[in-house]
Amino acid sequence: MPTSRRTLLKTSAAAAAAFSLDWTRAQAQAESVRIGLIYDLTGPFAAGGSVASSIGTQIAIDLVNEKGGIGGKYKVAPVPVDSQSKPDVAINEANRLIDQEKIDILNGVFASSHAVPLAAKVEQQKKILWITTAVSTAVFKDKNLQYVFRAQIHSDQYGQAFAGFVAEHAQGKLGMDPKDVKVALIHEDGPYGVGVAAADEAYAKQAGIQVVMRSGRAPAPTVTPAALSSSSPAQRVLTVPPSSDARIAVVRENQNPGWVASVPKGASASPSAIRTSATLSTLLPGGSPESGMKRRVIGWSPGRDRAAARAGSRSLLQHLRLRQPWRRRCRPSPHSQQQSKPRTHKLRRPRSTMARRTCSSRRPGKEAELR
């Protein structure tokens, strides 16, 4: 079938538009530098400082762009991701930024437990990682990293500052010689906590300070969330995956304040949830690897105080319905019994000639005259 001139023109115009759009997009990308921002926007690290770090990073980017960008020409285009306070999520998001988003520079990382594996991963792919917050010495110690950078203090310096402060002020503040001071070290059992504690112990011994105990506290186990299958104002149905902890944290809000949560056997609810149910924080027993997913139901029913209030309101409404004090019985006034002249026009009668009604309420001896 021969191609008409109109069809050929339409096809050529569409191709030219598509080429122009691709060229414009490529030019915009060429005039900007895309940087991946990896921070914990949710989870325990979020409130610990990761969200604040991400805000500071965005402020720095805005300041650079307001001055014309890098070299006065290239604007910084951030691509933020949420590592959810989980090392595996941080690694997955870094891989996605590098492989799918085609980003060559990563910035951020709050937790040292994320920075250690991320540094090895990015170094292997020969991309740039600029760590802004994580300070563990383990990220760089005994490693010859060429693509990972950090411009802030490292955890060994915390230990050095600690031992120096105690040795300097022990005599003046405690009235003791530094060699008589006894120190107990309790730390988090991760790259950051272990690094700081090791530095504390090493520099304390150099200063002659006695370290009588060193104990690491393991981080809280990661809690697997339950999936919400269905919900109603009085019920939540959740699907709980198998869990080695056999307890799943579920946080849901109920729309009926004053109701009491009833949880399935083996679960527990926080006192505030039982008292108000405004926010429910429940621990549900997880399924076993053999049985797989488990279906759990959380129900709500009115609490004792709310039930009493509802009963009182119901009785009050019944009393008011019987009494009906707002209704009045009206009878025509004597003035309205007089015969008025038939109206021969459509004009409204003056207010002074309108009939009056005398209305009496149910209460005897009380009358009111209404106009």
Long-range contacts (C-beta under 8 A, 24 or more apart in sequence): 31-73, 31-74, 31-75, 32-69, 32-74, 32-75, 32-76, 32-77, 33-69, 33-70, 33-74, 33-75, 33-76, 33-77, 33-105, 34-77, 34-78, 34-79, 34-101, 34-103, 34-105, 35-61, 35-76, 35-77, 35-78, 35-79, 35-103, 35-105, 35-106, 35-107, 36-78, 36-79, 36-80, 36-81, 36-94, 36-97, 36-98, 36-101, 36-103, 36-105, 36-106, 36-107, 36-108, 37-78, 37-79, 37-80, 37-81, 37-107, 37-108, 38-81, 38-83, 38-90, 38-93, 38-94, 38-97, 38-106, 38-107, 38-108, 38-109, 38-114, 38-118, 39-80, 39-81, 39-82, 39-83, 39-108, 39-109, 39-110, 40-82, 40-83, 40-84, 40-85, 40-110, 40-111, 40-114, 41-80, 41-82, 41-84, 42-82, 42-84, 42-85, 43-84, 43-85, 43-86, 44-85, 44-220, 45-85, 45-110, 45-111, 46-85, 48-110, 49-110, 49-133, 50-85, 50-110, 50-111, 50-133, 53-108, 53-110, 53-132, 53-133, 54-80, 54-108, 57-107, 57-108, 57-132, 79-103, 83-114, 85-111, 86-222, 87-111, 87-113, 87-114, 87-117, 90-114, 90-117, 90-118, 91-117, 91-118, 91-121, 94-118, 94-121, 94-122, 95-121, 98-122, 98-125, 98-127, 103-127, 104-128, 105-130, 106-130, 107-132, 108-132, 108-133, 109-133, 109-134, 110-134, 111-190, 111-192, 112-136, 112-138, 112-139, 112-155, 112-190, 112-191, 112-192, 112-195, 113-190, 113-191, 113-192, 113-219, 115-139, 115-191, 116-191, 119-143, 119-145, 119-148, 122-147, 122-148, 123-147, 123-148, 134-192, 135-192, 136-191, 136-192, 136-195, 137-195, 137-199, 138-191, 138-194, 138-195, 139-191, 155-192, 155-195, 155-196, 155-199, 156-195, 156-199, 157-199, 158-196, 158-199, 158-200, 159-196, 159-197, 159-198, 159-199, 159-200, 159-201, 159-202, 159-203, 159-204, 160-199, 160-203, 162-199, 162-200, 162-203, 162-204, 163-200, 163-203, 163-204, 163-206, 163-207, 163-209, 164-203, 164-207, 166-204, 166-207, 166-209, 167-207, 167-208, 167-209, 178-207, 178-208, 178-209, 179-208, 179-209, 179-210, 180-210, 181-209, 181-210, 182-209, 182-210, 182-212, 183-209, 183-210, 183-211, 183-212, 184-211, 184-212, 184-213, 184-214, 184-215, 185-211, 185-213, 185-214, 185-215, 186-213, 186-214, 186-215, 186-217, 187-214, 187-215, 187-216, 187-217, 188-216, 188-217, 188-219, 189-216, 189-217, 189-218, 189-219, 190-219, 193-217, 221-245, 223-247, 223-248, 223-249, 224-248, 224-286, 225-249, 225-250, 226-250, 226-284, 226-296, 228-252, 229-295, 233-300, 234-259, 234-299, 234-300, 234-301, 235-297, 235-298, 235-299, 235-300, 236-297, 236-298, 236-299, 237-295, 237-296, 237-297, 238-284, 238-295, 238-296, 238-297, 238-298, 239-293, 239-294, 239-295, 239-296, 240-284, 240-285, 240-286, 240-287, 240-293, 240-294, 240-295, 240-296, 241-286, 241-287, 241-293, 242-286, 242-287, 242-288, 242-289, 242-291, 242-292, 242-293, 243-286, 243-287, 245-286, 246-285, 246-286, 247-283, 247-284, 247-285, 247-286, 248-283, 248-284, 248-285, 248-286, 249-281, 249-282, 249-283, 250-280, 250-281, 250-282, 250-283, 250-284, 250-298, 251-279, 251-280, 251-281, 251-282, 252-280, 252-282, 252-298, 253-278, 253-279, 253-280, 254-278, 254-280, 254-300, 256-300, 256-302, 258-302, 258-303, 258-305, 258-306, 259-300, 259-301, 259-302, 259-303, 259-306, 260-300, 260-301, 260-302, 260-303, 261-298, 261-299, 261-300, 262-298, 262-299, 262-300, 262-301, 263-298, 264-296, 264-297, 264-298, 267-296, 267-298, 277-303, 324-362, 325-361, 325-362, 327-362, 328-359, 328-360, 328-361, 328-362, 329-359, 329-360, 329-361, 329-362, 330-357, 330-358, 330-359, 330-360, 331-357, 331-358, 331-359, 331-360, 332-357, 333-357, 333-358, 333-369
